[in-house]
Amino acid sequence: MIATELDVNAARLAHLRWEAALEATVNGEGAQEPLMGHEDCDLGTWIYGTGLSRYGKLGAVWQLKTAHKRFHYLAEETLSACAAGKAERAVEKLAAVRKLSGEILFLLTALELDVIEAAISSAQPNDIPSRLMRALFPKPLPLNIISIQALGESGSGRHALNVTGARLVHLKWIRDLQSAFRGHGKAMRAQPSDECSLGIWIHGTAMRELGPTEELKSLDAVHKRFHREVDMVISSLNHGKLRAADEAYEDALVLSGEIITLLTRLQIELADSEVLSAGSSKL
C-alpha cells in the first residue's frame, strides 16, 4: 500500500526508538528482534511511494533516502554482529547507526523547512505589479513565535515548548547564516540564547518543573554554544574575516543537528508532560 502522507514526528521517534533498541541489544539488555527493511518501515514506504515523486525537486528528500537506506542496512549488520558474538564489531556498527539516526532527524527537519519555505514563496502572487504592493501583503509569523505558548493564566510564566517549531527555528538560523555569507551578515542580528524561545523555556518552565536533569543541562549547553557560534559568524562577516566565519558556521551547523536530536530525545522522555508538545507535522 502506497503511503501518501508522512507523520514526520512519528518517523523521527520510530528511528530513535530503533536506535535505543539496538543499543540495548548490543549491551546485552534486549532481545535480538529482526528489524524491518528500509523499504518496509513507514518512512521508507512513504519515500518510495510518495516522497520522491512529490518532493523530488528538493535535495533533502534524496539525501534522506540514502541515509535511511544506510541506517537500516547498518542496523541489520549490528544485529548480525551481536548474533555472531562479535562485540567490538557490534559497538562499531552501533556508532555508525547512531550517527545516521541523527542525520535522519536532521534531514526530516530540513525537508519540513524546505516545504514550509516553498509554500511561503508560492503564496506571493506573481501578478502584483510592484515591490511596494508585495510588501503590504501579510507575511507568515516568524517560526520562533510558534515555538512556545503560554500554559494556564496569562502572566503565569509557564510555557509549553512546541518542539517542532524549536527544531525548525534552529535550522532556519543555519539557512539565514548561508544568506549572510552572500550579504556579509550586516542585515542579521545575533540573538542571545536566553532571548531565544528555546532558551526562555529551558531556564523558565523546564528547569522549574522538571529540574536540572542531565538531558536539560546537555540541551542548554549545546544551545548556548550554538548561539555563540551564530554570533561569531555574523561578527566575523561584518569584519571581513571569512575564514573565521566559515569555521564558526561549520560548528553551528553541527550544533544545530545536536539540538534537533536532543529535542527529539526529550520529546520521547516528556511524552506525557504538558510542558512540551509536538504539534502536527505532515508531509
VENLIN-V228568 format. One record per pair of residues at least 6 apart in sequence whose C-alpha atoms are under 7 Angstrom apart, sorted by the first residue. I is the first residue (numbers start at 0). J is the second residue. D is the distance in Angstrom with one decimal. If there is no record, write none. Layout:
I_J_D + I_J_D
//
This chain:
1_44_6.7 + 1_45_6.9 + 1_48_5.0 + 2_44_6.0 + 2_45_4.8 + 2_48_5.9 + 2_49_6.6 + 3_45_6.5 + 3_48_7.0 + 3_49_5.6 + 4_45_6.9 + 4_281_6.5 + 4_282_5.6 + 5_45_6.3 + 5_281_5.4 + 5_282_5.1 + 6_280_6.1 + 6_281_4.9 + 6_282_6.8 + 7_107_6.9 + 7_280_5.7 + 7_281_5.8 + 7_282_7.0 + 8_280_6.6 + 10_42_6.0 + 11_104_5.8 + 14_100_6.5 + 15_100_6.6 + 18_97_6.5 + 20_29_6.9 + 22_93_6.9 + 23_29_5.0 + 24_30_6.1 + 24_31_6.1 + 25_81_6.3 + 25_89_6.4 + 25_90_6.8 + 31_78_6.8 + 34_75_6.8 + 36_71_6.3 + 37_43_5.4 + 37_67_6.6 + 37_68_5.4 + 37_71_5.4 + 38_44_5.5 + 46_64_6.8 + 50_60_6.9 + 51_60_6.6 + 54_60_6.6 + 59_106_6.0 + 59_109_6.5 + 59_110_5.6 + 60_110_6.6 + 63_103_6.3 + 63_106_5.8 + 66_99_6.3 + 66_102_7.0 + 66_103_6.4 + 67_103_6.5 + 70_96_5.7 + 70_99_5.7 + 70_100_6.9 + 73_92_6.3 + 73_96_6.1 + 74_96_6.3 + 76_92_7.0 + 77_89_4.9 + 77_92_5.4 + 77_93_6.1 + 80_86_6.8 + 80_88_6.2 + 80_89_5.1 + 81_89_5.8 + 101_260_5.9 + 104_259_6.9 + 104_260_6.6 + 105_256_5.8 + 105_259_6.5 + 108_167_6.5 + 112_167_6.4 + 127_133_6.6 + 142_164_6.2 + 142_168_5.8 + 143_164_6.7 + 143_165_6.9 + 143_168_5.9 + 143_196_6.2 + 145_161_6.9 + 145_164_6.0 + 146_160_5.8 + 146_161_4.7 + 146_162_6.8 + 146_164_4.6 + 146_165_5.2 + 146_196_6.3 + 147_158_6.1 + 147_159_5.5 + 147_160_4.5 + 147_161_5.6 + 147_196_6.3 + 148_158_5.4 + 148_159_5.4 + 148_160_6.8 + 149_157_5.9 + 149_158_4.5 + 149_159_6.4 + 150_157_5.2 + 150_158_5.0 + 150_159_6.2 + 157_204_5.4 + 158_200_6.5 + 158_204_6.0 + 158_274_6.5 + 159_273_6.6 + 159_274_4.2 + 159_275_5.0 + 159_276_6.7 + 160_200_6.6 + 160_274_6.2 + 160_275_4.7 + 160_276_6.1 + 161_275_6.1 + 161_276_5.0 + 161_277_5.6 + 161_278_6.4 + 162_262_6.6 + 162_275_6.7 + 162_276_6.1 + 162_277_5.3 + 163_277_5.6 + 163_278_6.5 + 165_197_6.4 + 166_259_5.4 + 169_255_6.0 + 170_255_6.3 + 173_252_6.4 + 183_236_5.1 + 183_237_6.0 + 184_233_5.2 + 184_236_5.6 + 184_237_6.0 + 185_237_6.1 + 189_229_6.7 + 189_230_5.1 + 189_233_6.9 + 190_226_6.9 + 191_226_6.2 + 192_198_5.5 + 192_222_6.8 + 192_223_5.5 + 192_226_5.6 + 193_199_5.6 + 201_219_6.9 + 218_258_6.7 + 218_261_6.2 + 221_254_6.5 + 221_258_6.8 + 222_258_6.7 + 225_251_5.3 + 225_254_5.7 + 225_255_6.8 + 228_247_5.2 + 228_248_6.8 + 228_250_6.7 + 228_251_5.5 + 229_248_6.9 + 229_251_6.3 + 231_244_6.6 + 231_247_6.2 + 232_244_4.3 + 232_247_5.5 + 232_248_5.9 + 235_241_6.6 + 235_243_6.2 + 235_244_5.1 + 236_244_5.9 + 269_275_6.8
//
